[in-house]
Amino acid sequence: MFDSTLDSEQAFGQHRPVSRTRVRRRRILAVMSIVVVAALGAPAAASAFGGPEVSGDRRVVVRPGDTLWDIAMRFEPGSDPREVVARIVEANHLDGAQIAPGQPLTLPSAG
């Protein structure tokens, strides 16, 4: 039982030991690759799953899960959301409060 030729340093016919430096380099490379991929993918994920996008002319693109109430509270937090929703509906000539992801909305100025 203990006279086996299998050794932990030469398992499966590998005759050269793996140096610790190589292992560390591979681990560092793997971690750096994950960090780079996460950094490049973060802005795309934020715009895809974040709240609505706002451009400079007070327009918003509806994202999945958004409601007029959420948009009104996000862009005019100190105002009564019912009034803001009514202004958004009127400014965009909406029939009710039905909005769809990807739909552009104009946000009227407070008043």
C-alpha positions in Angstrom: 0.0 0.0 0.0 2.8 2.5 0.9 5.2 1.3 -1.8 3.2 3.0 -4.5 5.2 5.0 -7.0 2.6 7.8 -7.0 4.1 10.9 -5.3 2.5 14.2 -4.6 5.3 16.0 -6.5 5.1 13.8 -9.5 1.4 13.0 -9.8 0.1 11.5 -13.1 3.5 11.3 -14.7 4.4 15.0 -14.3 8.1 14.9 -13.7 8.8 18.5 -13.0 7.5 20.3 -9.9 5.3 23.4 -10.5 7.1 26.4 -9.1 5.2 28.7 -6.7 6.1 31.7 -8.8 4.2 30.3 -11.8 1.1 29.6 -9.7 1.2 33.1 -8.2 1.6 34.6 -11.7 -1.4 32.7 -13.0 -3.5 33.7 -10.0 -2.6 37.3 -10.4 -3.3 37.2 -14.1 -6.7 35.6 -13.4 -7.6 38.2 -10.8 -6.5 41.1 -13.1 -8.5 39.7 -16.0 -11.7 39.5 -13.8 -11.1 43.1 -12.6 -10.7 44.4 -16.1 -13.8 42.6 -17.4 -15.8 43.8 -14.4 -14.6 47.4 -15.0 -15.5 47.3 -18.7 -18.9 45.7 -18.1 -19.9 47.9 -15.2 -21.0 51.0 -17.2 -23.1 48.8 -19.6 -24.7 47.0 -16.7 -25.5 50.3 -14.9 -27.2 51.7 -17.9 -29.0 48.5 -18.7 -30.3 47.9 -15.1 -30.1 51.3 -13.5 -32.7 54.0 -13.5 -33.7 56.0 -16.5 -31.2 57.8 -18.5 -31.4 61.6 -18.7 -30.0 63.6 -21.4 -29.3 67.4 -21.2 -32.7 68.5 -22.5 -34.7 66.9 -19.7 -35.6 63.8 -21.6 -35.6 60.3 -20.1 -35.6 56.8 -21.6 -37.8 54.4 -19.7 -36.0 51.4 -18.4 -37.6 48.0 -17.5 -39.4 48.3 -14.3 -39.8 52.0 -14.3 -43.2 53.7 -13.6 -44.3 57.3 -14.1 -44.5 57.6 -10.3 -40.8 56.4 -9.9 -39.7 58.8 -12.6 -41.6 61.7 -11.0 -40.1 61.0 -7.6 -36.6 60.6 -8.9 -36.5 63.8 -10.9 -38.6 66.1 -8.6 -38.2 64.6 -5.1 -39.6 67.6 -3.3 -42.8 67.9 -5.3 -46.1 66.0 -5.1 -45.6 63.0 -7.4 -49.2 63.1 -8.6 -48.7 66.6 -10.0 -45.5 65.6 -11.7 -47.0 62.5 -13.2 -49.9 64.6 -14.6 -47.4 67.0 -16.2 -45.4 64.2 -17.7 -48.6 62.6 -19.1 -49.7 65.9 -20.5 -46.3 66.8 -22.0 -46.0 63.5 -23.7 -49.6 63.1 -24.8 -49.9 59.7 -23.1 -53.1 57.8 -22.9 -53.1 56.9 -19.2 -50.0 55.9 -17.3 -48.8 53.1 -19.6 -45.2 53.4 -20.6 -42.9 50.8 -22.2 -39.1 50.2 -21.8 -37.1 52.2 -24.3 -39.8 54.8 -24.7 -38.4 58.4 -24.6 -40.3 60.8 -22.3 -40.0 64.6 -22.1 -39.8 65.8 -18.5 -41.6 69.2 -18.2 -40.0 71.9 -16.0 -41.3 72.3 -12.5 -44.2 74.7 -12.3 
